Amino acid sequence: MRNLLTVAALVVLVGVASAVQASDDGINPSNSPGEPGGYSPADGALVEAWNDNGQAGSGATYVSPCFSFQYTPSSSYVLEKIEWYAGNLQGTVSTTVRSGGINGPDLTTTGSYTESPPRNWQGVNLTPPIAVTAGSTYGIIYRIVVGAQISAATTGTSISHWHDPSGACSAFSGPFTSTAWRARFYGSQATPVEPSTWGNIKTFYR
């Protein structure tokens, strides 16, 4: 009986450890298929982007309610809007920009907006717009719909992320560096490259 109890306890512990390991980066690596990819032109003055050239989308889903990214602009401009490749589930999301990194003071917030199917580039104008400086570090805070497919491609350049499972967006775990996150940054100047090269990483990231 003691041996059986020991084995049972080990099975439970292994199961718990596996569950924690699967979601310690805030993402569930689901086997569900993402969208097959496709080209979607930018709507506005695209300044910089991460992985937006139409690769197939990841089927992984969000476990944590709050994600963050460090963003270092390669040029100085007025950041007016941030978009994510999202919308397979309907729900309320928001994007906030912070000064100095993910734990800095809020500079702006979108408030809340509703993402809805179909999955595509979705976002809202920042209020107020932020004058960002080339080489300076900013924090991008993304409050998402738990269970939705992540804004990432199946291939591409990995972008570091952090997440806060409490949802407070203040005690982040990370960084984690294995995901080709998708984001678009719109602003006061036109995109500096031809549309066919939008998928290139045009920002510094850490």
C-alpha positions as CSV (number, residue, x, y, z in Angstrom):
1,M,0.0,0.0,0.0
2,R,2.8,2.4,0.9
3,N,4.5,1.7,-2.5
4,L,1.2,2.4,-4.3
5,L,0.7,5.7,-2.5
6,T,4.3,6.7,-3.3
7,V,3.8,6.0,-7.0
8,A,0.5,7.9,-7.0
9,A,2.1,10.9,-5.3
10,L,4.9,10.9,-7.9
11,V,2.3,10.8,-10.7
12,V,0.5,13.7,-9.2
13,L,3.7,15.7,-8.8
14,V,4.9,14.9,-12.3
15,G,1.5,16.0,-13.7
16,V,1.6,19.3,-11.7
17,A,5.2,20.0,-12.8
18,S,4.2,19.3,-16.5
19,A,1.3,21.7,-16.2
20,V,3.5,24.4,-14.8
21,Q,6.1,23.9,-17.4
22,A,3.6,24.0,-20.2
23,S,2.4,27.5,-19.2
24,D,5.3,29.0,-17.4
25,D,5.7,31.4,-20.3
26,G,2.0,32.3,-20.2
27,I,1.3,30.4,-23.5
28,N,-0.4,27.0,-24.1
29,P,1.4,25.3,-27.0
30,S,-1.9,24.1,-28.5
31,N,-2.0,21.7,-31.4
32,S,-4.9,23.7,-32.8
33,P,-4.1,25.1,-36.3
34,G,-3.5,28.8,-36.8
35,E,-4.6,30.6,-39.9
36,P,-2.6,29.6,-43.1
37,G,-1.1,33.1,-43.5
38,G,-1.8,35.7,-46.1
39,Y,-0.9,39.2,-47.0
40,S,-2.8,42.1,-45.3
41,P,-1.7,45.6,-46.2
42,A,-1.2,48.1,-43.4
43,D,-3.9,50.6,-42.7
44,G,-2.1,53.9,-42.1
45,A,1.5,55.1,-41.8
46,L,3.3,51.9,-40.8
47,V,6.6,52.9,-39.2
48,E,7.9,49.6,-37.8
49,A,6.7,46.0,-37.5
50,W,7.5,42.6,-36.0
51,N,6.8,39.5,-38.2
52,D,4.0,40.8,-40.3
53,N,4.7,39.4,-43.8
54,G,2.0,36.7,-44.0
55,Q,3.6,33.7,-42.4
56,A,1.2,31.0,-41.1
57,G,-0.1,32.0,-37.6
58,S,0.6,30.1,-34.4
59,G,-2.2,28.0,-32.9
60,A,-0.8,28.5,-29.4
61,T,-3.2,30.2,-27.0
62,Y,-2.9,32.7,-24.1
63,V,-2.9,31.3,-20.6
64,S,-1.9,34.5,-18.8
65,P,-4.1,37.7,-19.1
66,C,-1.2,40.2,-19.4
67,F,1.8,40.2,-21.7
68,S,4.6,42.8,-22.1
69,F,7.3,43.6,-24.5
70,Q,10.3,46.0,-24.6
71,Y,10.3,48.2,-27.7
72,T,13.2,50.4,-28.8
73,P,12.3,52.5,-31.8
74,S,14.9,52.7,-34.6
75,S,13.7,56.2,-35.5
76,S,12.1,59.0,-33.6
77,Y,8.4,59.6,-34.4
78,V,4.9,60.0,-32.9
79,L,3.5,56.6,-32.1
80,E,-0.2,56.8,-32.8
81,K,-1.4,53.2,-32.9
82,I,-0.4,49.6,-32.2
83,E,-2.0,46.6,-33.9
84,W,-1.8,42.9,-33.1
85,Y,-2.8,39.9,-35.2
86,A,-5.8,38.7,-33.2
87,G,-9.6,38.1,-33.1
88,N,-10.3,34.4,-33.3
89,L,-12.2,35.0,-30.0
90,Q,-14.2,38.1,-29.2
91,G,-13.3,40.0,-26.1
92,T,-12.0,43.2,-24.5
93,V,-8.3,44.0,-24.8
94,S,-6.1,47.1,-24.3
95,T,-2.6,48.2,-25.1
96,T,-0.5,50.6,-22.9
97,V,2.8,52.2,-23.5
98,R,5.2,52.7,-20.6
99,S,8.4,54.8,-20.3
100,G,11.7,53.1,-19.6
101,G,10.5,49.5,-20.1
102,I,7.8,47.2,-18.9
103,N,7.9,48.4,-15.3
104,G,8.0,52.1,-16.0
105,P,5.2,54.6,-15.6
106,D,2.3,54.6,-18.1
107,L,2.6,57.1,-20.8
108,T,-0.7,56.3,-22.6
109,T,-3.4,53.7,-22.8
110,T,-5.8,52.8,-25.5
111,G,-8.6,52.2,-22.9
112,S,-10.5,49.1,-23.9
113,Y,-11.6,47.9,-27.3
114,T,-13.3,44.8,-28.6
115,E,-11.5,42.3,-30.8
116,S,-13.7,40.1,-32.9
117,P,-13.5,37.4,-35.6
118,P,-12.1,37.0,-38.1
119,R,-8.5,37.0,-37.0
120,N,-6.7,39.9,-38.5
121,W,-4.7,43.0,-37.7
122,Q,-6.7,44.8,-34.9
123,G,-5.9,47.7,-32.6
124,V,-7.0,51.2,-31.7
125,N,-5.4,54.6,-31.6
126,L,-3.3,55.5,-28.6
127,T,-4.6,58.2,-26.3
128,P,-2.7,60.4,-26.3
129,P,-0.1,59.6,-29.1
130,I,3.4,59.3,-27.8
131,A,6.5,61.0,-29.2
132,V,9.0,58.1,-29.0
133,T,12.8,58.6,-29.3
134,A,15.1,56.5,-31.3
135,G,17.3,54.3,-29.0
136,S,15.1,54.8,-26.0
137,T,13.3,51.8,-24.4
138,Y,9.6,51.6,-23.9
139,G,7.3,49.0,-22.4
140,I,4.3,47.7,-24.4
141,I,1.6,46.2,-22.2
142,Y,-0.9,44.0,-23.9
143,R,-4.0,42.8,-21.9
144,I,-5.5,40.0,-23.9
145,V,-8.4,37.5,-24.2
146,V,-7.4,34.4,-22.3
147,G,-7.8,31.3,-24.5
148,A,-7.4,33.3,-27.7
149,Q,-4.7,32.4,-30.2
150,I,-1.5,34.4,-29.7
151,S,-0.4,37.2,-32.0
152,A,2.5,35.3,-33.4
153,A,3.7,33.5,-36.6
154,T,4.8,29.9,-36.7
155,T,8.2,31.1,-38.1
156,G,10.1,34.3,-38.0
157,T,12.3,36.3,-35.6
158,S,11.7,35.6,-31.9
159,I,10.7,38.6,-29.8
160,S,11.2,38.5,-26.0
161,H,8.1,38.7,-23.9
162,W,7.1,38.8,-20.2
163,H,3.8,38.0,-18.6
164,D,1.9,38.5,-15.3
165,P,-0.5,35.7,-14.4
166,S,-2.2,37.9,-11.8
167,G,-3.5,40.2,-14.5
168,A,-2.2,43.3,-12.6
169,C,0.5,43.9,-15.3
170,S,3.0,44.7,-12.5
171,A,4.8,41.5,-11.5
172,F,6.2,40.0,-14.7
173,S,7.8,36.7,-15.2
174,G,10.4,36.4,-18.0
175,P,11.9,37.1,-20.3
176,F,10.9,34.3,-22.6
177,T,12.4,34.3,-26.1
178,S,10.9,31.5,-28.3
179,T,8.0,33.3,-30.0
180,A,7.8,35.1,-33.3
181,W,5.4,37.8,-32.0
182,R,3.5,40.0,-34.5
183,A,2.9,43.7,-34.0
184,R,2.6,46.8,-36.1
185,F,3.5,50.4,-35.0
186,Y,1.9,53.3,-36.8
187,G,2.9,56.9,-36.5
188,S,3.7,60.2,-38.0
189,Q,5.9,59.0,-40.8
190,A,5.4,56.6,-43.7
191,T,6.9,53.2,-43.7
192,P,10.6,53.4,-44.8
193,V,10.5,50.3,-46.9
194,E,8.5,48.8,-49.7
195,P,5.4,46.8,-48.7
196,S,7.0,43.5,-49.9
197,T,9.5,43.8,-47.1
198,W,7.2,44.7,-44.3
199,G,7.8,41.3,-42.7
200,N,11.4,42.2,-41.8
201,I,12.1,43.1,-38.3
202,K,12.5,46.9,-38.4
203,T,13.0,47.6,-34.7
204,F,15.6,46.9,-32.1
205,Y,14.3,44.5,-29.5
206,R,15.7,43.1,-26.3
